[in-house]
Amino acid sequence: MILTDSQWQSAQIATRVTHAGRRDKTQHGPVNPPVVRASTMLFPDVAALHAASGTRRSYARLATETTLALEQALCAAESAAACMLTPSGLSAITTTLLALLKPGDHLLMVDTAYDPTRLFCDGLLKNIGVTTTYYHPLVGADIAKWMQPNTKVIFVESPGSLTFEVQDIPAIAAVAHAHGAVVVSDSTWATPIGWSSFELGIDVSIHAATKYIVGHSDALMGAILTTEALHPVIRDTYRQLGLTIGSDDAALALRGLRTLPARLAVHRESAYKIACWLQTQPEVAEVLYPPLENARGHALWKRDFRPEYACGLMGLVFHGDITVQQVAALIDRTRLFGIGYSWGGYESLILPTAPSRYRSIDVDQWNAPMLRLHVGLEDADDLLVDLADGFADLRAMSVAAQIKAA
């Protein structure tokens, strides 16, 4: 595909993720970039060896044609200046924070962060002299009250893990930049195409590529997408840590990325249908899914996200009289929803959650029984039947308990 720069910039997202990182029409051969399995690169002579020294073409840990193609495609999808691929989403987070923080620095971490992120802040970062303050996800521009002279990073995750609060990213970014800090985002829920992260003020956008980018539950990977200014800072730490991914995994992620817009359309439509149905169930106190018009955070989500690329992950809060045993009965009864961690693959998943275990703020708000659903690519009506069976077992346990009590 031969496009001018202006034509490429005006191309829609689905077009960009389909063509980025591929050969153009002046070249011939396979549609997909080759899967280059290599460790050592050979050179024709000493001069060529010296010329490649220090570049990404000197050793396969630094790049292959396959990993470069994935980096280019991800940059095109999210309009990033640069991309670094890591073995997992967590390693993308930890690498970025290690690159941007040093002993004596202060980190503002959103209280809804992914639990392993929190463990890293309270563990390794604390041990090397970085202090962390957890802030309320809905603080917005008032985050200025928590800024310190040594605050270097504000970490956001929107929607938040397990509780799905939507943050006012532009307001937070304005405060961060006014104080000389940078904004790092766990953007996994949004995916690279679900919002314009850098236009919102984010400086580093991190993805657990394991989820929607790979999309088929068959590879672990992380991605760090950066502005041009921050790329060399993070790249230096990235190289010193010796991070890399295999070309086979890169090929799987490229395959997933090509179909991401089409897959998200199905995830979105089915998730919305199921979320609406869940709201009608008497045992359900709240459905935590920002695309719902009456969900908390919907207005901010509609402002900052691309509605056509909403994903299929949501939370569910039950009324206080529902027990964790009843929730377990619901989960155990389902057949199409697998019970397991992770999400973003083609399959539907279900999991009990307890956000209060991982929060510093508003802990009591999240003490009710909860679960998390990932709505996959199965037929939505079949999934609804499966959930209805689960709710039937939940109710049967309630009736049995009432009879026993009488």
DAFENDA-V842903 format. One record per backbone hydrogen bond with DSSP energy under -0.5 kcal/mol. CO is the residue of the C=O (numbers start at 1). NH is the residue of the N-H. E is the energy in kcal/mol with one decimal. If there is no record, write none. Layout:
co = (CO | CO)
nh = (NH | NH)
e = (E | E)
This chain:
co = (1 | 4 | 5 | 6 | 7 | 8 | 12 | 13 | 14 | 15 | 16 | 19 | 24 | 34 | 35 | 36 | 39 | 45 | 46 | 47 | 48 | 49 | 52 | 55 | 59 | 59 | 64 | 65 | 66 | 67 | 68 | 69 | 70 | 71 | 72 | 73 | 74 | 75 | 75 | 82 | 84 | 86 | 88 | 89 | 90 | 91 | 92 | 93 | 94 | 95 | 96 | 97 | 102 | 105 | 106 | 106 | 107 | 107 | 108 | 109 | 110 | 112 | 114 | 114 | 115 | 116 | 117 | 118 | 119 | 120 | 121 | 123 | 124 | 125 | 126 | 129 | 129 | 131 | 133 | 135 | 136 | 139 | 140 | 141 | 142 | 143 | 143 | 144 | 148 | 150 | 150 | 152 | 153 | 153 | 154 | 155 | 156 | 160 | 161 | 165 | 165 | 165 | 167 | 168 | 169 | 170 | 171 | 172 | 173 | 174 | 175 | 176 | 176 | 177 | 182 | 182 | 183 | 183 | 184 | 185 | 185 | 186 | 187 | 190 | 191 | 194 | 195 | 196 | 197 | 198 | 203 | 204 | 204 | 205 | 206 | 207 | 207 | 208 | 209 | 211 | 221 | 222 | 223 | 223 | 224 | 225 | 226 | 226 | 227 | 228 | 230 | 231 | 232 | 233 | 234 | 235 | 236 | 237 | 238 | 239 | 246 | 247 | 248 | 249 | 250 | 251 | 252 | 253 | 254 | 255 | 256 | 257 | 259 | 260 | 261 | 262 | 263 | 263 | 264 | 265 | 266 | 267 | 268 | 269 | 270 | 271 | 272 | 273 | 274 | 275 | 276 | 277 | 278 | 281 | 283 | 283 | 286 | 286 | 287 | 288 | 289 | 292 | 295 | 297 | 298 | 299 | 300 | 301 | 304 | 305 | 306 | 307 | 312 | 314 | 315 | 316 | 317 | 317 | 319 | 323 | 324 | 325 | 326 | 327 | 328 | 329 | 330 | 331 | 336 | 338 | 338 | 346 | 348 | 349 | 350 | 351 | 353 | 354 | 355 | 356 | 362 | 363 | 364 | 366 | 369 | 370 | 371 | 372 | 373 | 373 | 374 | 374 | 379 | 380 | 381 | 382 | 383 | 384 | 385 | 386 | 387 | 388 | 389 | 390 | 391 | 392 | 393 | 394 | 395 | 396 | 397 | 398 | 399 | 400 | 401 | 402)
nh = (3 | 8 | 9 | 10 | 11 | 11 | 16 | 17 | 18 | 19 | 20 | 22 | 27 | 36 | 37 | 38 | 60 | 49 | 50 | 51 | 52 | 53 | 55 | 58 | 62 | 63 | 68 | 69 | 70 | 71 | 72 | 73 | 74 | 75 | 76 | 77 | 78 | 79 | 80 | 226 | 224 | 222 | 92 | 93 | 94 | 95 | 96 | 97 | 98 | 99 | 100 | 101 | 105 | 131 | 152 | 153 | 109 | 133 | 155 | 135 | 113 | 161 | 117 | 118 | 119 | 120 | 121 | 122 | 123 | 125 | 126 | 127 | 128 | 130 | 129 | 104 | 131 | 107 | 109 | 111 | 139 | 142 | 143 | 144 | 145 | 146 | 147 | 147 | 151 | 106 | 152 | 182 | 108 | 155 | 184 | 110 | 186 | 164 | 163 | 159 | 160 | 167 | 169 | 172 | 173 | 174 | 175 | 176 | 177 | 178 | 179 | 179 | 181 | 180 | 154 | 184 | 203 | 204 | 156 | 187 | 206 | 158 | 191 | 194 | 194 | 306 | 197 | 200 | 202 | 201 | 227 | 185 | 206 | 225 | 187 | 209 | 223 | 211 | 214 | 215 | 210 | 86 | 207 | 225 | 84 | 205 | 81 | 82 | 231 | 232 | 234 | 235 | 236 | 237 | 238 | 239 | 240 | 241 | 243 | 242 | 250 | 251 | 252 | 253 | 254 | 255 | 256 | 257 | 258 | 259 | 259 | 260 | 263 | 264 | 265 | 266 | 266 | 267 | 268 | 269 | 270 | 271 | 272 | 273 | 274 | 275 | 276 | 277 | 278 | 279 | 280 | 280 | 281 | 284 | 285 | 319 | 288 | 317 | 289 | 315 | 292 | 295 | 298 | 301 | 302 | 303 | 304 | 305 | 196 | 307 | 309 | 310 | 375 | 373 | 288 | 371 | 285 | 286 | 322 | 327 | 328 | 329 | 330 | 331 | 332 | 333 | 334 | 334 | 338 | 340 | 350 | 377 | 338 | 374 | 340 | 372 | 370 | 357 | 358 | 359 | 365 | 366 | 367 | 356 | 318 | 353 | 316 | 351 | 314 | 375 | 349 | 376 | 383 | 384 | 385 | 386 | 387 | 388 | 389 | 390 | 391 | 392 | 393 | 394 | 395 | 396 | 397 | 398 | 399 | 400 | 401 | 402 | 403 | 404 | 405 | 406)
e = (-0.7 | -2.6 | -2.3 | -1.7 | -0.9 | -0.6 | -2.2 | -2.7 | -1.0 | -1.9 | -2.7 | -1.5 | -2.1 | -1.0 | -0.8 | -0.8 | -1.9 | -2.0 | -2.8 | -2.2 | -1.8 | -1.0 | -2.4 | -1.3 | -1.6 | -0.9 | -2.6 | -1.7 | -1.8 | -2.4 | -2.5 | -2.2 | -2.5 | -2.4 | -2.1 | -2.0 | -1.9 | -1.1 | -1.7 | -2.2 | -2.9 | -2.7 | -1.4 | -1.7 | -2.8 | -2.2 | -1.7 | -2.3 | -2.3 | -1.9 | -1.7 | -1.5 | -2.4 | -2.1 | -2.3 | -1.0 | -0.7 | -2.7 | -3.2 | -2.0 | -1.6 | -1.3 | -1.3 | -1.6 | -2.3 | -1.8 | -2.0 | -2.5 | -0.9 | -2.2 | -0.8 | -2.3 | -1.5 | -2.7 | -1.4 | -2.9 | -0.5 | -2.8 | -2.5 | -2.6 | -1.6 | -1.6 | -1.7 | -1.7 | -2.0 | -1.8 | -0.5 | -0.9 | -2.1 | -2.6 | -0.6 | -2.3 | -2.5 | -0.5 | -2.3 | -1.1 | -2.4 | -2.1 | -1.7 | -0.7 | -1.4 | -0.5 | -1.5 | -2.0 | -3.1 | -2.1 | -1.5 | -2.6 | -2.8 | -1.7 | -1.2 | -0.7 | -3.0 | -1.1 | -2.6 | -0.5 | -2.3 | -1.8 | -2.8 | -1.0 | -3.3 | -0.5 | -1.9 | -0.6 | -0.9 | -3.3 | -1.1 | -1.4 | -2.0 | -0.8 | -1.3 | -2.9 | -0.6 | -2.7 | -2.8 | -1.4 | -2.1 | -2.3 | -2.6 | -2.8 | -1.7 | -2.5 | -2.4 | -0.6 | -2.0 | -2.9 | -2.1 | -1.3 | -1.2 | -0.6 | -2.1 | -3.0 | -1.8 | -1.2 | -2.8 | -2.5 | -2.0 | -2.1 | -1.7 | -1.0 | -2.0 | -2.3 | -1.8 | -2.3 | -2.4 | -2.2 | -2.2 | -2.8 | -2.0 | -0.8 | -0.7 | -1.2 | -2.7 | -2.8 | -1.4 | -1.1 | -0.5 | -2.6 | -3.1 | -2.0 | -2.5 | -2.7 | -2.5 | -1.8 | -2.4 | -2.9 | -2.2 | -1.7 | -2.6 | -1.6 | -0.6 | -1.4 | -1.5 | -1.8 | -0.5 | -2.4 | -0.6 | -3.0 | -1.2 | -2.0 | -2.6 | -1.7 | -1.7 | -2.4 | -3.0 | -1.8 | -2.4 | -2.6 | -0.6 | -0.8 | -2.2 | -1.4 | -2.8 | -2.4 | -2.6 | -1.9 | -2.4 | -1.8 | -2.0 | -2.0 | -2.2 | -2.0 | -2.2 | -2.4 | -2.9 | -1.6 | -1.2 | -0.5 | -0.8 | -0.8 | -2.6 | -3.1 | -2.6 | -2.6 | -0.8 | -3.1 | -0.8 | -1.8 | -2.1 | -0.8 | -0.8 | -1.7 | -1.2 | -1.0 | -2.6 | -1.8 | -2.3 | -1.7 | -2.4 | -0.5 | -2.0 | -0.7 | -1.9 | -2.2 | -2.0 | -2.1 | -2.5 | -2.6 | -2.0 | -1.7 | -2.7 | -1.9 | -1.8 | -2.0 | -2.4 | -2.2 | -2.0 | -1.5 | -2.5 | -2.4 | -2.0 | -2.0 | -2.4 | -2.2 | -2.2 | -1.8)
